[in-house]
Structures are given as structure tokens and as C-alpha cells.
């Protein structure tokens, strides 16, 4: 029952955990992402410039050049200086959607309410347009402009200088999609070498872990700023997008997910939505060049080598410009650094990958560990299962870490471990609850029938209790009071109840003290057995010891009752007990109905033990033992053979003995002499040597009449020799046939 309950709870817990992983809700995804962040914290990507720089619009530049946005003429100078310094590509992480506020028309509009001399107006109108100056600088250099996809934006769609080729279905449904975008002035994009989206998508915890390379705007796919900058630097004319259907790969059945992007000589593995997973280096000052230094000719010699041949991203890093993001390694990094790091990874070919089969592997590991725990917990116990589960969790973490550190593969080590814990805890709690309930049941059911030591053994090893019934060798005892009726007739019902309780209590205690199990009380009779429900080595010895202890207890009880009755002026004739012992295989377990049952034993061996108890009246002894019990009890007990007997209900004869005493008696030479004489009587009797048998019988009777010191108190053998005297006389008068087997057939139970 305990195991079934634990299995059921474990299976349900495992199914719930598997279902949670399959549906993959936000908290589960966040747990996985946190694990990946931890990996990057422990082993961040080693910083390599990869010919990528950031020209930073930082606090120092704002202090020297004024507030942002700077006039377009300043930006034009910035582009020219970067081109002169040998920048391969200049990419702007910003959008210029409106005309420059310093344009001539904007200046005149600001002064329309003032009297301005006509010659001043004419002079202003002759000033060059800053946007045209900026556009000319863009056209003369390799510049990539940026746009910002969103829910609202410009009425005109973004320019797309580059072409797109698709291997497989166009993955428009897979990439991040937007209705529109905020775009640059057309004059600026007309001469640009490229145009890309600079929108960065945060995860639900506001951390940037992916750099999208593709975006969808109003049904058209566009490249990101970093992808477009790399294309222009590589001299490629288009982006080649491989979707899962075109590459022969699948991402859990999705045919339109992105698998990889090819830009010139660069082959870039992507996530299903066309992103590069950010392999973070953390903030690196070497990545940045302050914008004011580019505009200051006195700084050019110092920065030339840091610009020549580089892809240069121009972006805001000053905190007041509010383009600050959180990355796996830092809570505050400029957004432009995400584009730069993505470009570095693409140029270096250093990527983090999460294979499209990673989830299936993680799920399989979860099922394997969880299923092993479900099977092991009820058998191994909580401690060993915890050790095994802990080793499995350590292996999961170790393999996930090794995959990250060696291959750049991302496997979740946390959820399989957490899932295993989610299986372990309820299963263990269930095991504990059911075990405690089972222990309470065992203590309640067996505390009155077993010794406390055996009850504790049974609670520690409940599997030893087969509640459904099993075949097991037992030593069975039946007891019954002799001479009880004359005593009972002199008592009231209350006195009789007290008398019986007083009798049964020490008898029961003697059984319990010798590791026995009290099966039931039947009026003044007791049924008990040994070797169940707990296995008891030497159970025959224990049963014989209990019988001898009961004999001694009865002597004490009779003595006390005689004194009490005499004090009350009444006669107490004394009582005797008949005990039958037999060792044999029985079916032991719960016996009864669905409404009520008891732990008991059934079988032919039980019936024989009951018949042997009945024969104690016939032979006039208090303990009758079968040959099987006598054989297993060993040489420490003193037995005397009684007869070969065929009891009612059995066809096979049984050799029976009486238990006279224990170890000290078995070593007494006078006892051995008496036992030899008795054995000689039986041998002569079975040979039909009546005179020889009767002579041996008389010698035994004479020894008993002398009151030998070896004879224990409470033991009487006189009836036995009277019985054999009568049998010998009858058989001498009416001899049996020559093939007589000397078996006595009992006429009573």
C-alpha cells in the first residue's frame, strides 16, 4: 500500500512537471534564462575587438559639443573624419526623422514675430541646408542609417538598399513584426550604403539576451543595424535567409522558423526568430572611442589605429540620453554596445547556440531522472534516492556546463534538477506519511499480540508483513485449561472474568517474552505462533521456552489461588494447562472478510497443533510436541517420546513427545537413565515384547514414585505409565497382527 501510494504520487508529480515543461510558461523560461546568465557570468566571452568600435556620444562629448541632438553639420563632420581615419563602415544607432532645427527655414520661422532686416533674411536663405550637408557626407562614405520599428511611425516605409534571398519559406511569421517604423529623412537614406533596424527586444525581465538580425515591418523583412553594417563591410549585395523548411531542419515542427543567415562570407546560426544569442563580454572600455576625439584633429594620431578598417557604430552612451539596457553581465550598458557585440560575434564566428533539439533532450533527462526517482524512492528510501538524485543533478549541471564552456551550446541544467526535486519532495512526503500511518497501524494492530521489540522490528521492516497471505514455516501453539469447569462453577460471572484475566495475562506475557505472536483467545484457550509476522530464527526453541515459562507461571498462579481461596474458606482444586506445539508450513496473513479481518494462520499444521493439545489429556502430560518441533528445538531441551499416533482428520501417523524441561535437565545423568528406560519400554512395546515392555514400564513408574530431583515442579508422568500398562495388558490378552505398526489412533480431538 505504501509503495503503491508513493508510486502514484510520484507519477502524478512527474506528469505535472513534464506538462509544465512542455507548456513552458514564463517562470520556467525565466528559470532557464537565469541559468544561462549564470554560465556567462562564470565564463564570459573573452573580449576581442574584431575590427568593431563604438564612437560614443558620451558625457565628455556633450560637455564639449553641446546638447544632443547635435547639428547635422557636426554629424557630417563626424562622418567625414571617420572616413578620413579609414573606417570601413559608419552605422548610426539613431534616427533622423525631422529636419535639423538649425536649418535656414527653421531659423527664419523662429524670428517671424520680430522685425528682421530683409538683407538678413536674404543672407540666412543663402546658408547651406545642414541636412543636405549631412546627406552629402553620408553619400561620400560607407554609412548605414538606422530606423526604429514600432506601433507608430513615419508614413513612408523604411528604405531597403539590400536584397534578400530565401532558402525555404519566407520566415515572416517567425521574426519580430511591427506595423510601421520611424524612418530617416529621405534625403539622408538616398545616399546611404545600407539601412537597418536598431530596435532591441528585451526579455520579460528587461534583460537583453538576443540581438535580432531580422525584423518584419508591414509585411516586409528588414535587416538589423548590425547585420546591415556587416553586409556593407563585406561588400555583399544581399542577405540570404535559411528557414527550417529550406535547410531540412525543423524546430519542433515549425517550417518557417529561421535557422541561419548568410552575409557574404559569414554564416551565422540564429534562433528561430532570426536572432543571435548575446555572448556577453561585459562592459569593455577598449570598445569605445569618444566622439569629441574624432572631431578633434589633435587626437587623430592617437585613435587612427582604433578606427582604420573598423565597423564603427555611432551611438549614445551618456546616461541622460536614456539608451541604457541590462545585459546578462551588467545592469546598465548602452544599447549601441548590443549591436557592436553582435557584430563582433558574427565576425569572430563565436556564437552561443541552443539547438532546436535542446528542449527534447532536457525533457528526456527530466523524465529519466524523475522516472528513476519514482521507481527508486519506494525501494531505496529517501536518503539513498537523494544521493542518487543528487549525483544525477550534478551530472546534469556538469554536462550543461561542459556543453557551454566547450561548444557554446545552451542546455538548461536547472529545470531537470528542479523537476527532479518536484518529484522527490511529494514522493518522499507521501512515503513518510504512509510509513508513519503504516507504523501506527502496525503498532495498533500488533502491540497486544507481539512483544514491543518485535513490534518495533515490524515498524522498521513493514515489508516483512505480507497482508495478503503467504506460505511460511511456523511453530504453532494451542493451550487449554484442564479442570476448569469445577472451578468456574464456584464463581460468579465477575469473579470468573477476573480469574480469566489473571490467568491469561501471565500466559500471554510468557508468549510475548519469547518472541511469539498471540493469534486469538478462545474462551480459556490461546492460539499463538512464531516466525510471523516477523521472521524469528530458532522459532521452535522460542516456542518451547514459552511453554516451559507458562508451566512455571501456572505453578505460581495455583499456589496464589489456593492461598486466596483458603483465606476465604473455600477450596481451590487447582487447574492444569494442556499445550500442543507443532512446526510446519502454514498460510499466514489477513484472514476474514472485507468488513473485518485478523492476522492469523491457516493450514493442516494448525489443525495438527490443535489435535496435539487435545492429546495432552490422553497422556496426562501438560505439553505435547510434534517430532518436527522437537527436531528443530535442538539438544538444549529434554524431551520424552510419547507415542506414534494418528490424530482425527489425518491419515499419516505423527511421532509425539512431551517437553519435560530445558537445558539443565538435558544434562542430568539421572534424567538420561530414566529416558533410556522409557525408550526401552517403547522399543519392546513396538516389538510386541509385552513382558519386557511392562518390566521397563514398572521401572519407570518406580523411579517416579521415588520423587526424583530432576522432575520439574508441575510435571506429572504417572498417567502415561498407567496408560501403557493398560495397553500392554489389553494387547497381551488380544495380540495384534504380525504387521502391526504400533500406531495409536486417537478417538478424540
C-alpha positions in Angstrom: 0.0 0.0 0.0 2.8 2.4 0.9 4.7 1.7 -2.3 1.6 2.0 -4.4 0.7 5.3 -2.9 4.3 6.6 -3.4 4.3 5.4 -7.0 1.0 7.1 -7.7 2.1 10.5 -6.2 5.5 10.3 -7.9 3.9 9.6 -11.3 1.4 12.4 -10.9 4.1 14.8 -9.8 6.3 13.7 -12.8 3.4 14.2 -15.2 2.7 17.7 -13.8 6.4 18.7 -14.1 6.6 17.3 -17.6 3.4 19.2 -18.6 4.8 22.3 -17.1 8.0 21.9 -19.2 6.0 21.2 -22.4 3.8 24.3 -22.0 6.9 26.3 -20.8 5.3 29.2 -19.1 7.1 32.4 -18.3 8.5 31.5 -14.9 10.0 28.3 -16.4 11.6 30.2 -19.2 12.9 32.8 -16.8 14.5 30.0 -14.7 16.2 28.7 -17.8 17.4 32.1 -18.8 18.8 32.8 -15.3 20.8 29.6 -15.6 22.3 30.7 -18.9 23.1 34.1 -17.4 25.0 32.3 -14.6 27.0 30.4 -17.2 28.0 33.7 -18.9 28.8 35.2 -15.5 31.2 32.3 -14.8 32.8 32.3 -18.2 32.1 35.4 -20.2 33.2 35.7 -23.8 36.8 36.9 -24.0 36.9 40.4 -25.5 38.4 40.6 -29.0 37.9 43.9 -30.9 37.2 42.1 -34.2 37.6 45.4 -36.0 34.4 46.8 -34.4 34.3 50.1 -32.5 31.8 52.4 -30.9 32.1 56.2 -31.3 30.4 57.2 -28.1 28.2 60.2 -27.6 29.2 60.3 -24.0 29.2 63.0 -21.3 32.6 64.3 -22.3 31.4 64.8 -25.9 28.2 66.5 -24.7 30.3 68.8 -22.5 32.5 69.9 -25.4 30.0 69.9 -28.3 26.7 70.8 -26.6 23.4 69.0 -26.0 22.1 66.3 -28.2 21.0 66.2 -30.9 23.9 67.9 -32.5 23.5 70.0 -35.7 23.7 67.9 -38.8 26.8 69.8 -39.8 28.5 68.4 -36.8 27.4 64.9 -37.7 28.6 65.5 -41.3 32.0 66.4 -39.9 31.9 63.3 -37.7 31.2 61.1 -40.8 34.0 62.8 -42.8 36.5 62.4 -40.0 35.7 58.7 -39.6 36.0 58.2 -43.3 39.4 60.0 -43.3 40.5 57.8 -40.4 39.8 54.8 -42.5 36.5 53.5 -41.0 35.1 50.7 -43.2 31.5 51.4 -42.3 29.8 54.0 -40.1 26.5 52.9 -38.7 24.2 55.3 -36.8 22.3 53.9 -33.8 19.8 56.7 -34.1 17.1 58.0 -36.5 16.9 61.5 -38.0 13.2 61.7 -38.8 12.9 65.5 -38.8 14.8 68.4 -40.4 17.6 69.9 -38.5 16.4 72.6 -36.1 19.3 74.8 -37.4 18.2 74.6 -41.0 17.6 78.2 -42.6 13.8 77.8 -42.8 13.6 76.7 -39.2 15.7 79.7 -38.1 13.5 82.2 -40.1 10.4 80.6 -38.6 11.7 81.3 -35.2 12.2 85.0 -36.0 8.9 85.7 -37.9 7.4 87.7 -35.0 10.4 90.1 -34.9 11.4 92.8 -37.3 14.2 91.3 -39.3 16.0 93.3 -41.9 15.4 92.0 -45.5 19.1 91.7 -46.1 19.4 89.4 -43.0 16.6 87.2 -44.4 18.4 87.0 -47.7 21.6 86.1 -46.0 20.0 83.4 -44.0 18.4 81.9 -47.0 21.8 81.6 -48.7 23.0 79.4 -45.9 23.5 75.7 -46.8 20.9 73.2 -45.6 22.5 71.1 -42.7 20.6 68.0 -43.8 21.9 68.4 -47.3 25.4 68.7 -45.9 24.9 65.6 -43.8 23.4 63.7 -46.8 26.4 64.6 -48.9 28.8 63.3 -46.2 26.7 60.1 -46.0 26.8 59.6 -49.8 30.5 60.1 -49.9 31.3 57.5 -47.2 30.0 53.9 -46.4 27.2 54.8 -44.0 24.4 52.6 -42.7 21.5 54.6 -41.3 19.0 53.2 -38.8 15.3 53.2 -38.3 13.1 52.3 -35.4 10.2 49.8 -36.0 7.2 50.3 -33.7 3.4 50.6 -33.5 3.6 54.2 -34.8 6.0 56.0 -37.1 6.5 57.7 -40.4 4.1 57.3 -43.3 6.9 56.2 -45.6 8.3 52.7 -45.3 12.0 52.2 -44.5 14.4 52.1 -47.3 15.9 48.7 -48.2 19.1 49.0 -50.1 20.0 45.4 -49.7 18.3 42.5 -51.4 17.0 39.3 -49.6 17.2 35.7 -50.8 15.3 32.9 -49.0 16.2 29.3 -48.8 12.8 27.8 -47.9 9.7 29.6 -46.9 10.0 33.3 -46.2 10.0 33.3 -42.3 7.9 36.5 -41.9 5.8 34.8 -39.2 8.9 33.8 -37.2 10.6 37.2 -36.8 9.5 40.1 -34.7 6.9 42.0 -36.6 5.9 45.7 -36.4 3.1 47.7 -38.1 5.3 50.6 -39.1 8.6 52.4 -38.3 10.1 55.7 -37.6 12.5 56.4 -40.5 15.1 58.9 -41.6 14.6 61.9 -43.9 14.6 60.6 -47.5 17.5 62.9 -48.3 19.6 61.0 -45.8 18.8 57.5 -46.8 19.1 58.1 -50.6 22.9 58.1 -50.5 23.3 55.6 -47.6 25.1 52.3 -48.3 22.7 50.5 -46.0 19.7 50.9 -43.7 18.9 48.7 -40.7 16.6 48.4 -37.7 18.3 49.3 -34.4 15.3 48.1 -32.2 16.5 45.8 -29.4 14.0 43.4 -27.8 14.2 42.8 -24.0 13.1 39.6 -22.3 10.3 39.8 -19.8 12.8 40.6 -17.0 14.1 43.6 -19.1 17.4 41.9 -19.8 18.7 41.9 -23.4 19.9 38.3 -24.3 19.3 38.4 -28.0 20.3 40.7 -30.8 17.7 40.4 -33.6 19.2 40.3 -37.1 15.8 40.4 -38.9 12.6 42.4 -38.4 9.3 42.4 -40.1 7.7 45.8 -40.9 4.3 45.9 -42.6 4.8 42.6 -44.3 8.5 43.1 -45.4 11.6 41.7 -43.8 14.4 44.1 -43.0 17.9 43.6 -41.6 19.1 44.8 -38.3 21.7 47.6 -38.0 24.4 45.1 -37.1 23.6 42.7 -40.0 23.4 45.6 -42.5 26.7 47.0 -41.2 28.3 43.6 -41.7 26.9 43.3 -45.2 28.3 46.7 -46.3 31.6 45.9 -44.7 31.7 42.5 -46.5 30.7 44.1 -49.8 27.7 41.7 -50.1 24.7 42.8 -52.1 22.1 40.7 -50.2 21.2 38.7 -47.1 20.5 35.0 -47.6 18.0 33.6 -45.1 17.7 29.9 -44.5 14.4 28.8 -42.9 13.9 25.3 -41.4 12.0 24.0 -44.4 14.7 25.0 -46.7 17.6 23.6 -44.7 15.9 20.3 -44.0 15.8 21.1 -40.3 12.8 21.6 -38.1 12.3 23.4 -34.8 9.6 21.2 -33.2 7.6 21.1 -36.4 7.8 24.8 -37.3 8.6 25.0 -41.0 9.1 28.8 -41.2 11.5 29.4 -38.4 14.9 30.9 -39.2 17.9 28.6 -39.0 20.8 30.7 -40.2 21.7 33.9 -42.0 24.4 34.2 -44.6 26.0 37.6 -45.2 28.8 37.4 -47.7 31.4 35.0 -46.3 29.7 34.9 -42.9 27.5 32.0 -41.9 25.5 33.0 -38.8 23.4 30.4 -36.8 20.3 32.0 -35.4 17.4 31.3 -33.1 14.1 30.6 -34.6 13.1 34.3 -34.7 16.3 35.3 -36.5 18.3 36.5 -33.5 21.9 36.0 -32.4 22.1 35.0 -28.7 24.2 37.6 -27.0 27.6 36.1 -25.8 28.4 38.9 -23.5 31.8 40.2 -22.6 30.6 42.7 -20.1 31.4 46.4 -20.4 34.8 47.0 -22.0 36.3 50.5 -22.2 38.5 49.4 -25.1 35.4 49.1 -27.3 34.7 52.9 -27.1 36.2 56.0 -28.7 34.7 59.3 -27.5 33.1 61.3 -30.3 34.9 64.6 -29.4 38.2 62.9 -30.0 37.2 62.0 -33.6 36.2 65.7 -34.2 39.5 67.0 -32.7 42.3 66.7 -35.2 44.8 66.7 -32.3 43.5 63.3 -31.3 43.6 61.6 -34.7 47.1 60.1 -34.4 46.1 58.5 -31.1 42.9 57.0 -32.3 43.7 56.3 -36.0 44.6 52.6 -35.4 41.5 52.2 -33.5 39.3 53.4 -36.4 41.1 52.2 -39.5 39.5 49.1 -41.1 36.8 49.0 -38.4 33.0 48.9 -38.5 32.1 51.9 -36.4 28.8 52.3 -34.6 27.9 55.8 -33.6 25.5 55.8 -30.6 24.6 57.4 -27.3 26.3 56.1 -24.1 25.5 59.1 -21.8 23.0 58.0 -19.2 21.0 61.2 -19.8 20.2 60.1 -23.3 18.3 57.1 -21.9 19.6 54.4 -24.2 20.7 52.2 -21.3 19.9 48.4 -21.2 20.6 45.5 -18.9 22.7 42.6 -20.2 23.4 39.2 -18.6 26.6 40.6 -17.2 25.7 44.2 -16.4 22.6 46.0 -15.2 23.4 49.1 -17.3 25.1 49.0 -20.8 24.5 51.4 -23.7 22.1 50.0 -26.3 24.7 50.6 -29.1 27.0 48.0 -27.4 24.5 45.3 -28.1 24.8 46.0 -31.9 28.6 46.1 -31.5 28.8 42.8 -29.6 26.5 41.1 -32.1 28.8 42.3 -35.0 31.9 41.1 -33.1 30.4 37.6 -32.7 29.5 37.4 -36.4 32.9 38.5 -37.5 34.7 36.1 -35.0 32.3 33.2 -35.6 31.8 32.9 -31.8 28.2 32.1 -31.0 26.0 30.7 -28.3 23.7 28.1 -29.7 20.6 26.5 -28.4 20.0 23.5 -30.7 16.4 23.1 -31.8 16.5 19.6 -30.1 17.7 21.0 -26.8 14.2 21.1 -25.3 13.7 17.5 -26.3 16.9 16.4 -24.6 16.1 18.4 -21.4 12.6 16.8 -21.3 14.1 13.4 -21.8 16.6 14.0 -19.0 13.8 15.2 -16.8 11.7 12.1 -17.5 14.7 9.8 -17.0 15.7 11.3 -13.6 12.2 11.8 -12.4 11.1 8.3 -13.5 14.2 6.8 -11.8 13.3 8.6 -8.6 9.7 7.4 -8.8 10.9 3.8 -9.1 13.7 4.1 -6.6 12.2 6.1 -3.8 9.8 3.5 -2.5 12.5 0.8 -2.8 15.7 2.6 -1.8 14.3 5.1 0.7 14.6 8.9 0.8 18.3 9.0 1.8 19.8 6.8 -0.9 17.4 8.2 -3.5 18.5 11.7 -2.5 22.1 10.6 -3.1 21.3 9.1 -6.5 19.2 12.1 -7.5 21.9 14.5 -6.3 24.5 12.7 -8.4 22.2 12.8 -11.4 21.6 16.6 -10.8 25.4 17.1 -10.5 25.8 15.2 -13.8 23.2 17.4 -15.5 24.8 20.6 -14.3 28.3 19.3 -15.3 27.2 18.2 -18.8 25.3 21.5 -19.3 28.4 23.5 -18.2 30.7 21.4 -20.3 28.5 22.0 -23.4 28.5 25.7 -22.8 32.2 26.0 -22.0 33.4 23.7 -24.8 30.9 24.1 -27.5 28.9 27.2 -26.8 25.7 25.1 -26.5 23.0 26.1 -24.1 21.3 23.3 -22.2 19.1 24.0 -19.2 20.5 22.3 -16.1 18.0 23.9 -13.7 14.6 22.6 -14.7 15.6 18.9 -14.8 17.1 19.4 -11.4 14.1 21.4 -10.1 11.8 18.9 -11.8 13.5 16.0 -10.0 13.2 17.9 -6.8 9.5 18.4 -7.5 9.1 14.7 -7.9 11.4 13.9 -4.9 9.6 16.1 -2.3 6.0 15.0 -2.7 7.0 11.3 -3.1 9.2 11.5 0.0 6.5 13.3 2.0 4.0 10.7 0.8 6.4 7.9 1.8 6.8 9.5 5.2 3.1 10.0 5.8 2.2 6.5 4.6 5.1 5.0 6.6 4.0 6.7 9.8 0.4 5.6 9.2 1.6 2.1 8.5 3.6 2.2 11.7 0.7 3.4 13.7 -1.5 0.7 12.1 1.2 -2.0 12.9 1.6 -0.8 16.5 -2.2 -0.6 17.0 -2.8 -4.0 15.4 0.1 -6.0 16.9 1.1 -4.3 20.2 -1.3 -6.6 22.1 -0.1 -9.7 20.3 3.7 -9.2 19.9 6.5 -8.2 22.2 7.5 -4.5 21.9 10.8 -5.4 20.4 9.1 -7.3 17.6 6.6 -4.6 17.1 9.5 -2.1 16.6 11.2 -4.5 14.2 7.9 -4.8 12.3 7.6 -1.0 12.0 11.1 -0.7 10.7 10.6 -3.6 8.3 6.9 -3.4 7.3 7.7 -5.4 4.1 8.1 -8.4 6.4 4.3 -8.2 6.9 2.6 -9.8 3.9 -1.0 -8.6 4.4 -2.2 -10.7 1.5 -1.1 -14.0 3.0 2.0 -16.1 2.3 3.2 -19.6 3.0 5.7 -19.7 5.8 7.1 -22.2 8.3 5.6 -21.5 11.7 5.7 -23.1 15.1 2.1 -23.1 16.4 0.9 -23.4 20.0 -2.6 -24.2 21.3 -3.3 -24.1 25.0 -6.4 -25.1 27.0 -7.2 -25.2 30.7 -7.8 -28.7 32.3 -10.1 -28.9 35.3 -11.6 -25.6 34.7 -15.3 -26.5 35.0 -15.3 -27.4 38.7 -13.5 -24.1 39.5 -15.8 -22.0 37.2 -18.9 -23.4 38.8 -17.9 -21.9 42.2 -17.5 -18.4 40.8 -19.8 -15.5 39.9 -19.5 -14.1 36.4 -17.5 -11.1 37.7 -15.1 -13.5 39.6 -14.8 -15.7 36.6 -13.9 -12.7 34.4 -11.2 -11.6 36.9 -9.9 -15.1 37.2 -9.6 -15.5 33.4 -7.9 -12.1 33.0 -5.5 -13.1 35.8 -4.7 -16.4 34.1 -4.4 -15.1 30.5 -2.2 -12.1 31.4 0.9 -14.1 32.5 0.4 -16.7 29.9 0.3 -14.0 27.2 3.3 -12.3 28.6 5.3 -15.6 28.5 4.5 -15.9 24.8 5.4 -12.3 24.1 8.6 -12.6 26.1 9.7 -15.5 23.9 9.0 -13.6 20.6 5.7 -15.2 19.9 2.5 -13.7 18.3 -0.8 -14.2 20.1 -3.3 -15.0 17.4 -6.5 -15.2 19.4 -8.2 -16.1 22.7 -11.0 -18.8 22.5 -12.6 -18.8 25.9 -10.0 -20.2 28.2 -7.8 -21.3 25.2 -5.0 -19.5 23.5 -3.6 -19.8 19.9 -0.2 -18.4 19.2 2.6 -18.8 16.7 6.2 -18.0 16.0 8.1 -16.7 12.9 5.4 -14.4 11.7 4.7 -11.6 11.1 8.4 -11.0 11.8 10.9 -13.7 10.9 12.2 -15.3 14.1 15.2 -17.6 13.8 15.0 -20.6 16.2 11.3 -20.2 16.4 10.8 -23.8 17.7 13.2 -23.0 20.6 11.3 -19.9 21.4 8.0 -21.7 21.4 9.3 -24.5 23.7 10.8 -21.8 26.0 7.4 -20.1 26.2 5.7 -23.4 27.0 8.1 -24.1 29.9 7.6 -20.5 31.2 3.8 -20.9 31.1 4.2 -24.1 33.1 6.2 -22.2 35.8 3.7 -19.3 35.7 0.8 -21.7 36.3 2.6 -23.2 39.3 2.8 -19.8 40.8 -0.8 -19.0 40.0 -2.1 -22.2 41.5 -0.1 -21.5 44.7 -1.5 -18.0 45.0 -5.1 -19.0 44.2 -5.0 -21.8 46.8 -3.9 -19.3 49.5 -6.6 -16.8 48.5 -9.3 -19.4 48.4 -8.2 -20.9 51.7 -8.3 -17.4 53.3 -11.9 -17.1 52.1 -12.7 -20.5 53.5 -13.1 -22.1 50.1 -11.4 -25.0 48.4 -9.4 -24.5 45.2 -8.7 -27.8 43.4 -6.1 -26.2 41.1 -6.1 -26.1 37.3 -3.8 -27.6 34.7 -3.0 -26.5 31.2 -2.6 -28.6 28.1 -0.2 -27.2 25.5 0.3 -28.5 21.9 3.2 -27.5 19.7 3.8 -28.3 16.1 6.2 -26.8 13.4 5.1 -26.8 9.8 4.2 -24.6 6.8 1.1 -22.5 7.1 -0.6 -19.8 5.2 -0.3 -16.7 7.3 -1.8 -13.3 6.7 -5.1 -11.4 6.9 -8.0 -13.8 7.3 -11.6 -12.7 7.4 -14.0 -10.6 5.4 -13.8 -7.2 3.8 -15.6 -5.8 6.9 -13.4 -7.5 9.5 -10.2 -9.4 9.3 -7.5 -10.6 11.6 -3.8 -11.6 11.1 -3.9 -15.3 11.5 -2.6 -18.7 10.2 -4.4 -21.5 8.4 -3.5 -24.9 7.3 -3.0 -28.6 8.2 -0.2 -27.7 10.6 -2.5 -25.5 12.6 -5.0 -28.4 12.9 -2.3 -30.8 14.0 -1.1 -28.4 16.7 -4.7 -28.2 18.0 -5.0 -32.0 18.0 -1.8 -32.4 19.9 -3.1 -30.0 22.6 -6.1 -32.3 22.9 -3.9 -35.4 23.4 -2.4 -33.9 26.5 -5.5 -35.2 28.3 -5.0 -38.7 26.9 -1.3 -39.0 28.0 -1.7 -37.0 31.2 1.1 -34.5 30.4 0.9 -30.7 30.1 3.0 -30.3 26.9 2.7 -32.4 23.7 5.2 -31.6 21.0 5.4 -32.9 17.4 8.5 -34.5 16.0 9.1 -31.5 13.7 9.2 -29.1 16.7 11.4 -31.5 18.7 13.9 -31.8 15.8 14.2 -28.0 15.3 14.4 -27.2 19.1 17.8 -28.8 19.2 19.6 -30.6 22.0 19.1 -28.0 24.7 15.6 -29.3 25.7 14.7 -32.5 27.5 12.0 -34.4 25.5 10.4 -37.8 26.2 8.7 -39.7 23.4 5.1 -40.4 24.0 3.8 -42.4 21.1 3.1 -42.9 17.4 -0.4 -41.5 16.9 -2.9 -41.0 14.2 -5.0 -38.0 15.2 -8.5 -37.3 13.9 -8.6 -35.8 10.5 -5.1 -37.1 9.4 -4.1 -40.3 7.8 -0.4 -40.1 8.4 0.8 -41.0 11.9 2.8 -38.5 13.9 5.5 -39.2 16.5 4.8 -37.1 19.5 6.8 -36.1 22.6 6.4 -34.3 25.9 8.6 -31.5 26.8 9.9 -32.2 30.3 12.5 -29.5 30.9 15.2 -27.2 29.5 19.0 -27.2 29.2 20.0 -28.1 32.8 17.7 -31.1 32.8 19.0 -32.4 29.5 22.5 -32.6 31.0 21.4 -34.6 34.2 22.7 -38.2 34.2 19.7 -39.4 36.3 17.4 -38.0 33.6 19.3 -39.7 30.9 19.0 -43.0 32.8 15.3 -42.6 33.1 14.9 -41.6 29.5 16.8 -44.7 28.4 14.5 -46.9 30.4 11.5 -45.2 28.9 12.9 -45.6 25.4 13.5 -49.3 26.1 9.8 -49.6 27.1 8.7 -48.2 23.8 11.1 -50.3 21.7 9.8 -53.5 23.5 6.2 -52.4 23.1 6.6 -51.8 19.4 8.3 -55.3 19.1 5.3 -56.8 20.9 7.6 -58.0 23.6 4.9 -57.4 26.3 6.8 -58.7 29.3 9.9 -56.7 28.5 7.9 -53.6 27.8 5.9 -54.0 31.1 9.0 -54.5 33.1 10.6 -51.3 31.7 7.3 -49.5 32.4 7.3 -50.6 36.0 10.9 -49.5 36.5 10.0 -46.0 35.1 6.9 -45.8 37.4 9.0 -46.8 40.4 11.5 -44.1 39.6 8.7 -41.5 39.5 7.3 -42.8 42.8 10.6 -42.0 44.5 10.2 -38.4 43.6 13.3 -37.8 41.6 15.1 -34.5 42.0 15.2 -34.0 38.2 11.5 -33.9 37.8 10.3 -30.3 37.4 7.5 -28.9 39.6 4.2 -29.2 37.9 5.2 -32.2 35.7 3.4 -35.5 36.1 4.1 -38.6 34.1 2.1 -41.1 36.2 -0.9 -41.2 33.8 1.4 -42.0 30.9 2.7 -45.3 32.5 -0.8 -46.3 33.7 -1.9 -45.8 30.1 0.8 -48.1 28.8 0.1 -50.7 31.5 -3.5 -50.9 30.3 -2.4 -51.1 26.6 0.1 -53.8 27.3 -2.5 -55.9 29.3 -5.0 -55.5 26.5 -2.6 -56.4 23.7 -1.2 -59.4 25.7 -4.8 -60.7 26.0 -5.6 -59.9 22.4 -2.4 -59.7 20.4 -2.3 -57.5 17.3 -1.4 -58.9 13.9 2.2 -59.6 13.0 2.4 -56.4 10.7 1.2 -54.2 13.5 2.7 -50.7 13.1 2.3 -49.7 16.8 0.3 -46.6 15.8 -2.3 -45.5 18.2 -5.5 -44.0 16.6 -6.9 -41.2 18.7 -10.6 -41.4 19.3 -11.0 -37.8 20.5 -9.7 -34.5 19.4 
